[in-house]
Amino acid sequence: MKKIIIALSIALSFAVPTYAFADQAACEAKAVSKEGKPLYGAAKDASIKKCMGDAKPNDCEAKAVSKEGKPLYGAAKAASIKKCEGAK
């Protein structure tokens, strides 16, 4: 049983960074000018940073949990997300 848990934890440790790199690759693909030409240098870095920052509202949904750790629903969830996004 311990071997299975160790194997799963090792597999997951390699899977998580891959997901993060996939997001960055998608943002790099979107880093183009209004004319459709690829951006370079500081403009490209700013575009990627903005794109990666746009993905963070999902963090507020993940934080919408009760004191017991259960996910919130309905108006309570909406209020929690609104408060989280307002704090940023």
N, C-alpha and C positions, 0 to 999 in steps of 0.2 A: 504494500500500500504506500509506503514511504517513497519507493522508487517512482510510482506513478505520479505522486504529488510533485516530486522534484522534477520529473520530466515535463510536467505541465507548466511548472513555474519557469523553467528554462525556455520552453517554447513561447510562452507569453512575453517573456522579457525581450525576445527578438521580434515579436510581432508588433509591439507598441511603437518603437521607434520607426518602423517601416511605415506605419500609418501617418506619423508626423511628417516624414519625408515626402509622402504622396501629396499631402496638402501643400507643401512648399513647392513641389514640382508643378502642381496645378496653378499656383499663384505666379510662378515664373512664366508659365505659358500665357497668362493673362496680362503680363507686363508689356503692353504694346502702346504705341502712341495713337493719337486720333487718326492718323493716316494709315495705321496698320503696321507700322514699322516697329521692330523690337526696340525696347529701351535699353540703355546702357548706363553704367556708373551709378551715381547718386539717385537719378530718376528711377532706375530699375529697383534699387534698394528700397526707396520710399514706396513704390508701388507694391512690392512684395510685403513690406511691413504693414501697409494699409490692408491688403488682402488677408493677411494672417490675423490681423486684429479684428476683421469683420466676422471671423468665426467664433469669437468669444461670447456672444450672447447665449450660446448653448450652455456655457458654464453656469449661467444664472438659472437655467432650467434644472440643471443637475443639483444646484444648491437649494432648490425649492423643496425642502423636506421639513417635517414636523420635528418637535423636540425629541420624539421617540425614534426618529430616523426613518419614518415612513414617508413616501412621496405625497405631496399636496395635490389637491384637485380643485377645479373650479375657481371661484373667486379668491380663495386663499392662495392658490398657485399664481394667479394673475397678479395679485398684490405683492407677493414675494418677488416675482420677476421684475415688476415695475420698480420696486425699491432697490433691487440689486443693480439694475441698469442705470438708475438715477445716481447711484453712488459712484459710478465709474467716471 
